[in-house]
Amino acid sequence: MSEHDSEFDTDAELIRKNLEVVAPRAGDLTSHFYALLFLREPALRDLFPPAMDTQRDRLVQALVRIVGDLENAGELSGYLGRLGRDHRKYDVLTEHYALVGECLIAALARYSGDAWNRATADAWGRAYTNAARIMSGAAEFDATVNPPHWMAEIVAHERPADDIAVVTVRPEHPFPYRAGQYTTVETPWWPRVWRPYSIANAPGDHGLLTFHVRAVPAGWVSNALVHKAHPGDRIKLGPAQGEMVLDHFAPHPVLCVGGGTGIAPLKAIIEEIAYVGSQRVVDFFYGASTHSGLYGLDELLRLSQRMSWFKVRPAVDDMTLAGISGAVAEVLSEYGPRYDCDAYLSGPPEMVRDSARVLRRLGLPSSHIHHDPVAAGFGQPGFGPPGAADADDLTFAGH
Ligand SMILES: Cc1cc2nc3c(=O)[nH]c(=O)nc-3n(C[C@H](O)[C@H](O)[C@H](O)COP(=O)(O)OP(=O)(O)OC[C@H]3O[C@@H](n4cnc5c(N)ncnc54)[C@H](O)[C@@H]3O)c2cc1C
């Protein structure tokens, strides 16, 4: 890229071109960025967990996200605001933002070689300064109403299956959220390692939150929550996140498609419909590869016996004693066209993706299909401890 080529480019174009140049060396760039950051401010090391290497490409992915949205100011500012609020749990301070920007631009310059020029440096400077202003502004406002994180005591720990725990916690301060949202959790066994978990109950006067956690092989936080946690242990919670919430003014029936611990936020949504008393018709397709994977099915069936507007349809990949045979997305397609419902999908990424595809094919507009982010993709806006995930952090394995 020469000075001449870039003379008339917008900031977004300049940054996009620059990202194409550095993308093949994203890992090196990220390492260099953190090396510079820790050299300039050694105390920042304390914010980061040890397993940084697994998160190497997140920095550049996050930048792509920010730049990709540069022309879409509304969405970008919502995203950055949520990140700024979420970063409070890492003890990120306003003064850290400027330092991060300097190290980021220095790392980009180093890995751009001859393609680096004044116009590109200025474009990055403006984009980053704007992003940092939105993040720190949102964090400062949030500090006037919320703590940086919520301490919560485990008050119940049940094991409906060998690899699953239902963990109920009592936050020390009121925890604002909506049914269908998730929060991030840090356990005492893995300090500074945060993972997202959906909240399985609607907000209630008791102030309790329940999580359904499946231990994944070699997983840090999930194994701690399933195998180590006991009543009396204390965990930390980040702010509630996620857009998978009900619009109570929508007249449509509700379609839930869930699998594994993905049934957790759907249970919360059903509870909220029951509280509100709207009697909206709810069809719940619960998929698993085998019948034994349908944990919690009995409770859902009991609910459906009590509430005439709620139907559960278990679907299993193999032949089964109860329910319908076939992957849940295939089963959905057999139920025919759907034009008018609000669909909430939660579970393993492939199940969510397949179900969304089937529903679109059956005529349901994308705006009626709600789910948390599922594809591998972008992460944080350049800093914040690796291992963390947030509303727009798509680098995860799902439920
Ligand atoms: C919005 C959102 C909501 C979520 N809600 C829930 C929830 O309610 N309940 C729940 O149990 N989980 C949920 N998850 C997944 C959860 O955040 C963690 O990713 C999961 O618990 C693994 O974390 P870990 O620290 O144990 O594993 P890590 O230490 O992150 O991973 C260890 C190894 O396990 C692999 N791995 C990670 N996740 C899986 C997986 N699901 N299956 C197989 N291998 C995996 C990794 O690739 C890695 O090799 C949710 C994720 C998102 C993004």
Ligand as a Chemical Component Dictionary entry (heavy atoms), coordinates in Angstrom:
data_LIG
# 
_chem_comp.id                   LIG 
_chem_comp.type                 NON-POLYMER 
_chem_comp.pdbx_formal_charge   0 
_chem_comp.three_letter_code    LIG 
# 
loop_
_chem_comp_atom.comp_id 
_chem_comp_atom.atom_id 
_chem_comp_atom.alt_atom_id 
_chem_comp_atom.type_symbol 
_chem_comp_atom.charge 
_chem_comp_atom.model_Cartn_x 
_chem_comp_atom.model_Cartn_y 
_chem_comp_atom.model_Cartn_z 
_chem_comp_atom.pdbx_ordinal 
LIG C1  C1  C 0 -23.428 -17.649 25.550 1  
LIG C2  C2  C 0 -22.906 -18.949 26.124 2  
LIG C3  C3  C 0 -23.635 -19.598 27.092 3  
LIG C4  C4  C 0 -23.163 -20.798 27.607 4  
LIG N1  N1  N 0 -23.908 -21.433 28.538 5  
LIG C5  C5  C 0 -23.504 -22.605 29.033 6  
LIG C6  C6  C 0 -24.307 -23.298 29.998 7  
LIG O1  O1  O 0 -25.379 -22.848 30.413 8  
LIG N2  N2  N 0 -23.830 -24.488 30.451 9  
LIG C7  C7  C 0 -22.649 -25.020 30.013 10 
LIG O2  O2  O 0 -22.283 -26.110 30.494 11 
LIG N3  N3  N 0 -21.863 -24.366 29.126 12 
LIG C8  C8  C 0 -22.266 -23.193 28.627 13 
LIG N4  N4  N 0 -21.475 -22.529 27.732 14 
LIG C9  C9  C 0 -20.115 -23.059 27.438 15 
LIG C10 C10 C 0 -19.153 -22.574 28.549 16 
LIG O3  O3  O 0 -19.030 -21.166 28.464 17 
LIG C11 C11 C 0 -17.734 -23.126 28.444 18 
LIG O4  O4  O 0 -17.258 -22.932 27.129 19 
LIG C12 C12 C 0 -17.639 -24.604 28.769 20 
LIG O5  O5  O 0 -18.140 -24.834 30.081 21 
LIG C13 C13 C 0 -16.171 -25.064 28.707 22 
LIG O6  O6  O 0 -15.388 -24.278 29.557 23 
LIG P1  P1  P 0 -14.114 -24.905 30.298 24 
LIG O7  O7  O 0 -13.368 -23.803 30.963 25 
LIG O8  O8  O 0 -14.535 -26.027 31.151 26 
LIG O9  O9  O 0 -13.313 -25.533 29.097 27 
LIG P2  P2  P 0 -12.010 -24.913 28.422 28 
LIG O10 O10 O 0 -10.900 -24.947 29.421 29 
LIG O11 O11 O 0 -12.376 -23.619 27.792 30 
LIG O12 O12 O 0 -11.773 -25.955 27.271 31 
LIG C14 C14 C 0 -11.040 -27.153 27.486 32 
LIG C15 C15 C 0 -11.139 -28.039 26.274 33 
LIG O13 O13 O 0 -12.489 -28.432 26.099 34 
LIG C16 C16 C 0 -12.934 -28.094 24.788 35 
LIG N5  N5  N 0 -14.337 -27.682 24.929 36 
LIG C17 C17 C 0 -14.782 -26.484 25.358 37 
LIG N6  N6  N 0 -16.131 -26.477 25.384 38 
LIG C18 C18 C 0 -16.528 -27.703 24.956 39 
LIG C19 C19 C 0 -17.793 -28.304 24.773 40 
LIG N7  N7  N 0 -18.950 -27.648 25.011 41 
LIG N8  N8  N 0 -17.825 -29.594 24.343 42 
LIG C20 C20 C 0 -16.686 -30.271 24.102 43 
LIG N9  N9  N 0 -15.458 -29.742 24.263 44 
LIG C21 C21 C 0 -15.376 -28.479 24.678 45 
LIG C22 C22 C 0 -12.061 -26.971 24.348 46 
LIG O14 O14 O 0 -11.964 -26.925 22.938 47 
LIG C23 C23 C 0 -10.734 -27.341 24.978 48 
LIG O15 O15 O 0 -10.042 -28.277 24.202 49 
LIG C24 C24 C 0 -21.936 -21.346 27.180 50 
LIG C25 C25 C 0 -21.197 -20.665 26.223 51 
LIG C26 C26 C 0 -21.672 -19.486 25.703 52 
LIG C27 C27 C 0 -20.879 -18.762 24.706 53 
# 
loop_
_chem_comp_bond.comp_id 
_chem_comp_bond.atom_id_1 
_chem_comp_bond.atom_id_2 
_chem_comp_bond.value_order 
_chem_comp_bond.pdbx_ordinal 
LIG C1  C2  SING 1  
LIG C2  C3  SING 2  
LIG C2  C26 DOUB 3  
LIG C3  C4  DOUB 4  
LIG C4  N1  SING 5  
LIG C4  C24 SING 6  
LIG N1  C5  DOUB 7  
LIG C5  C6  SING 8  
LIG C5  C8  SING 9  
LIG C6  O1  DOUB 10 
LIG C6  N2  SING 11 
LIG N2  C7  SING 12 
LIG C7  O2  DOUB 13 
LIG C7  N3  SING 14 
LIG N3  C8  DOUB 15 
LIG C8  N4  SING 16 
LIG N4  C9  SING 17 
LIG N4  C24 SING 18 
LIG C9  C10 SING 19 
LIG C10 O3  SING 20 
LIG C10 C11 SING 21 
LIG C11 O4  SING 22 
LIG C11 C12 SING 23 
LIG C12 O5  SING 24 
LIG C12 C13 SING 25 
LIG C13 O6  SING 26 
LIG O6  P1  SING 27 
LIG P1  O7  DOUB 28 
LIG P1  O8  SING 29 
LIG P1  O9  SING 30 
LIG O9  P2  SING 31 
LIG P2  O10 DOUB 32 
LIG P2  O11 SING 33 
LIG P2  O12 SING 34 
LIG O12 C14 SING 35 
LIG C14 C15 SING 36 
LIG C15 O13 SING 37 
LIG C15 C23 SING 38 
LIG O13 C16 SING 39 
LIG C16 N5  SING 40 
LIG C16 C22 SING 41 
LIG N5  C17 SING 42 
LIG N5  C21 SING 43 
LIG C17 N6  DOUB 44 
LIG N6  C18 SING 45 
LIG C18 C19 SING 46 
LIG C18 C21 DOUB 47 
LIG C19 N7  SING 48 
LIG C19 N8  DOUB 49 
LIG N8  C20 SING 50 
LIG C20 N9  DOUB 51 
LIG N9  C21 SING 52 
LIG C22 O14 SING 53 
LIG C22 C23 SING 54 
LIG C23 O15 SING 55 
LIG C24 C25 DOUB 56 
LIG C25 C26 SING 57 
LIG C26 C27 SING 58 
# 
